[in-house]
Amino acid sequence: MSNKKPANVKNSTGNYGTNAAENWLQNLDKEFFQRHSSKFMVVAVIIALGIFGFNQYSQHQKAQSALFNEKMGQAYNFVYENKSDSASQVLAEIITQSKGLNLAKASLLLGNIKFQSNDFVAAQNLYQQSVNAAGKSVLIASAAEHGLAAAAMEQKNYDLATRLLENFVRKYGKRSGNLQERYSENEKADISVMVPDALWKLTLCYNEMQKTDLAKAKAEHLVKVYADSRLAVNARKFLATL
């Protein structure tokens, strides 16, 4: 039997042993790449297209954001100049082209314009649209929820208004009125600055509904927890009439 070693199992040093398969592996790598190089090229192209697509999408998003900010700026300028019709036209256009937080912002501002013009039904619809689109934006959502309650009040739908306002206070009101906690700076802060206003609106609604005990309770809550609020002055005056 021949003792000659096959040439194709020599390692890189020309010896046989534990590295004897090195050349074979190298040949296998070459052969594998030759067989599958087209697949690697396809993967590379897919990755490149993915990066290109992401960059294009990112640029598109930036362009859309810039356009939104420009149009919202126009709307704010019209509001500042008391040109409500022009502002409404711009905002209506934004709303048809937007979604998510941008939709929520535009709907909120247009809702405010409709509210100021006493179109409370339109305002209510826009506020609800803003709430639905606001997502995790507490600032926008809370403002729209407060607007919903105010629109219900203006339509004398006090049942709806009180439900919305009670929910608003539970959801966003975190202050306890505990003076010890306040002086030690351990009192929780409200999530929305409009909680005192919501309490005052509740006082007015319950008073209109002739639910004096509830109106009194809300006024007392306002005075106790928000004594530093200007609305606490109104609440004290109201309590003095009972």
C-alpha positions as CSV (number, residue, x, y, z in Angstrom):
1,M,0.0,0.0,0.0
2,S,1.3,3.4,-0.9
3,N,2.2,5.8,1.9
4,K,2.0,8.9,-0.3
5,K,-0.2,11.6,1.1
6,P,-2.7,13.2,-1.2
7,A,-1.5,16.6,-2.2
8,N,-4.8,18.2,-1.6
9,V,-4.7,17.7,2.1
10,K,-1.5,19.6,2.8
11,N,-1.7,22.5,5.1
12,S,-0.2,26.0,4.5
13,T,3.2,24.9,6.0
14,G,3.4,21.8,3.7
15,N,2.8,19.5,6.7
16,Y,0.1,17.1,7.6
17,G,-1.7,16.9,10.9
18,T,-4.4,19.0,12.6
19,N,-4.3,21.8,10.0
20,A,-4.4,19.4,7.1
21,A,-7.9,20.6,6.0
22,E,-6.8,24.2,5.6
23,N,-6.4,24.1,1.8
24,W,-9.6,22.1,1.5
25,L,-11.5,24.8,3.4
26,Q,-10.0,27.5,1.3
27,N,-11.0,25.7,-1.8
28,L,-14.4,25.1,-0.4
29,D,-14.7,28.9,0.4
30,K,-13.9,29.7,-3.2
31,E,-16.2,27.1,-4.5
32,F,-19.0,28.2,-2.2
33,F,-18.6,31.9,-3.2
34,Q,-18.6,31.0,-6.8
35,R,-21.8,29.0,-6.4
36,H,-23.5,31.6,-4.2
37,S,-22.0,34.9,-5.2
38,S,-25.2,35.9,-7.1
39,K,-27.1,35.4,-3.9
40,F,-24.7,37.6,-2.0
41,M,-25.1,40.2,-4.7
42,V,-28.9,40.1,-4.3
43,V,-28.6,40.5,-0.6
44,A,-26.2,43.4,-1.0
45,V,-28.6,45.1,-3.5
46,I,-31.5,44.6,-1.1
47,I,-29.6,46.2,1.7
48,A,-28.5,49.1,-0.5
49,L,-32.1,49.6,-1.6
50,G,-33.3,49.5,2.0
51,I,-30.8,52.2,3.0
52,F,-31.7,54.3,0.0
53,G,-35.4,53.8,0.7
54,F,-34.9,54.8,4.4
55,N,-33.0,57.9,3.3
56,Q,-35.7,58.8,0.8
57,Y,-38.4,58.3,3.5
58,S,-36.4,60.3,6.0
59,Q,-36.0,63.2,3.5
60,H,-39.7,63.0,2.7
61,Q,-40.6,63.1,6.4
62,K,-38.4,66.2,6.9
63,A,-40.0,67.9,3.9
64,Q,-43.5,67.1,5.2
65,S,-42.6,68.4,8.6
66,A,-41.2,71.6,7.2
67,L,-44.3,72.1,5.1
68,F,-46.6,71.5,8.1
69,N,-44.6,73.9,10.2
70,E,-44.8,76.5,7.5
71,K,-48.6,76.2,7.1
72,M,-49.2,76.2,10.8
73,G,-47.1,79.3,11.1
74,Q,-49.4,80.9,8.5
75,A,-52.4,79.9,10.4
76,Y,-51.1,81.3,13.7
77,N,-50.3,84.6,11.9
78,F,-53.8,84.8,10.6
79,V,-55.2,84.1,14.1
80,Y,-53.0,86.8,15.5
81,E,-54.2,89.2,12.9
82,N,-57.8,88.3,13.7
83,K,-58.3,86.8,10.2
84,S,-60.2,83.8,11.3
85,D,-61.5,82.9,7.8
86,S,-58.0,82.8,6.4
87,A,-56.7,80.8,9.3
88,S,-59.6,78.3,9.0
89,Q,-58.9,77.8,5.3
90,V,-55.3,77.0,5.9
91,L,-56.1,74.7,8.8
92,A,-58.8,72.9,6.8
93,E,-56.2,72.2,4.1
94,I,-53.7,71.0,6.7
95,I,-56.3,68.6,8.2
96,T,-57.0,66.9,4.9
97,Q,-53.3,66.3,4.4
98,S,-52.3,65.3,7.9
99,K,-52.5,62.5,10.4
100,G,-51.3,61.7,13.9
101,L,-50.0,64.6,16.0
102,N,-50.1,67.0,13.1
103,L,-53.7,66.3,12.6
104,A,-54.4,66.7,16.3
105,K,-52.6,70.1,16.4
106,A,-54.5,71.5,13.4
107,S,-57.8,70.2,14.6
108,L,-57.3,71.7,18.0
109,L,-56.5,75.2,16.6
110,L,-59.4,75.1,14.2
111,G,-61.7,73.9,17.0
112,N,-60.7,76.9,19.0
113,I,-61.5,79.2,16.1
114,K,-64.9,77.6,15.7
115,F,-65.5,77.9,19.4
116,Q,-64.7,81.6,19.4
117,S,-67.1,82.0,16.5
118,N,-69.9,80.2,18.5
119,D,-70.0,77.2,16.2
120,F,-69.9,74.8,19.1
121,V,-71.0,71.7,17.1
122,A,-68.1,72.1,14.7
123,A,-65.8,72.9,17.5
124,Q,-66.9,69.7,19.4
125,N,-66.2,67.6,16.3
126,L,-62.8,69.1,15.8
127,Y,-61.9,68.7,19.5
128,Q,-62.9,65.0,19.3
129,Q,-60.8,64.5,16.2
130,S,-57.9,66.1,18.0
131,V,-58.3,63.8,21.0
132,N,-58.4,60.7,18.7
133,A,-55.2,61.8,16.9
134,A,-53.2,63.1,19.8
135,G,-51.7,59.8,20.8
136,K,-49.4,60.2,23.8
137,S,-49.3,64.0,23.6
138,V,-50.8,65.0,27.0
139,L,-50.6,68.7,26.1
140,I,-52.7,68.4,23.0
141,A,-55.1,65.7,24.3
142,S,-55.8,67.5,27.5
143,A,-56.5,70.8,25.7
144,A,-58.9,69.1,23.3
145,E,-60.6,67.2,26.1
146,H,-61.1,70.5,28.0
147,G,-62.5,72.0,24.8
148,L,-65.0,69.2,24.4
149,A,-66.3,69.9,27.9
150,A,-66.5,73.7,27.2
151,A,-68.4,73.1,24.0
152,A,-70.9,70.9,25.8
153,M,-71.4,73.6,28.4
154,E,-72.0,76.2,25.7
155,Q,-74.7,73.9,24.3
156,K,-76.2,73.6,27.8
157,N,-75.5,69.8,27.7
158,Y,-74.5,69.8,31.3
159,D,-74.8,66.1,31.8
160,L,-72.1,65.5,29.1
161,A,-70.1,68.5,30.3
162,T,-69.9,67.2,33.9
163,R,-69.0,63.7,32.8
164,L,-66.2,65.1,30.7
165,L,-65.0,67.4,33.4
166,E,-65.1,64.9,36.2
167,N,-63.0,62.5,34.0
168,F,-60.6,65.4,33.2
169,V,-60.1,66.2,36.9
170,R,-59.5,62.5,37.8
171,K,-57.2,62.0,34.9
172,Y,-55.0,65.1,35.2
173,G,-55.5,66.4,38.7
174,K,-52.8,65.1,41.0
175,R,-52.4,67.8,43.6
176,S,-53.6,66.8,47.1
177,G,-53.9,70.2,48.8
178,N,-51.9,68.8,51.7
179,L,-49.9,71.7,53.0
180,Q,-47.2,69.6,54.7
181,E,-46.5,67.9,51.4
182,R,-46.5,71.2,49.6
183,Y,-44.1,72.9,52.0
184,S,-41.8,69.8,51.8
185,E,-42.1,69.9,48.0
186,N,-43.5,66.3,48.0
187,E,-46.9,67.2,46.6
188,K,-47.5,65.7,43.2
189,A,-47.9,68.2,40.3
190,D,-51.0,68.2,38.1
191,I,-50.5,66.7,34.6
192,S,-52.5,69.6,33.1
193,V,-52.6,73.3,34.2
194,M,-56.3,73.4,33.3
195,V,-57.5,71.4,36.3
196,P,-58.5,74.5,38.3
197,D,-60.6,75.7,35.4
198,A,-62.2,72.3,35.1
199,L,-63.2,72.4,38.7
200,W,-64.7,75.9,38.3
201,K,-66.6,74.7,35.3
202,L,-67.9,71.8,37.3
203,T,-69.1,74.3,40.0
204,L,-71.0,76.3,37.4
205,C,-72.5,73.2,35.7
206,Y,-73.7,71.7,38.9
207,N,-75.1,75.0,40.0
208,E,-77.0,75.2,36.7
209,M,-78.3,71.7,37.3
210,Q,-79.4,72.9,40.7
211,K,-77.1,70.3,42.3
212,T,-76.0,72.7,45.0
213,D,-74.2,70.2,47.2
214,L,-72.0,69.1,44.3
215,A,-71.4,72.6,43.2
216,K,-70.3,73.5,46.7
217,A,-68.0,70.5,46.9
218,K,-66.2,71.4,43.7
219,A,-65.9,75.0,44.8
220,E,-64.4,73.9,48.2
221,H,-62.0,71.5,46.4
222,L,-60.9,74.4,44.2
223,V,-60.3,76.7,47.2
224,K,-58.5,74.0,49.2
225,V,-56.2,72.6,46.6
226,Y,-55.7,75.6,44.4
227,A,-55.8,78.5,46.8
228,D,-53.1,80.2,44.7
229,S,-55.3,80.1,41.6
230,R,-57.2,83.2,40.4
231,L,-60.3,80.9,40.1
232,A,-60.2,80.2,43.8
233,V,-61.3,83.9,44.2
234,N,-64.4,83.1,42.1
235,A,-65.0,79.9,44.1
236,R,-64.9,81.8,47.4
237,K,-67.4,84.4,46.1
238,F,-69.6,81.6,45.0
239,L,-69.4,79.9,48.4
240,A,-70.3,83.1,50.1
241,T,-73.6,83.2,48.2
242,L,-74.8,79.8,49.6
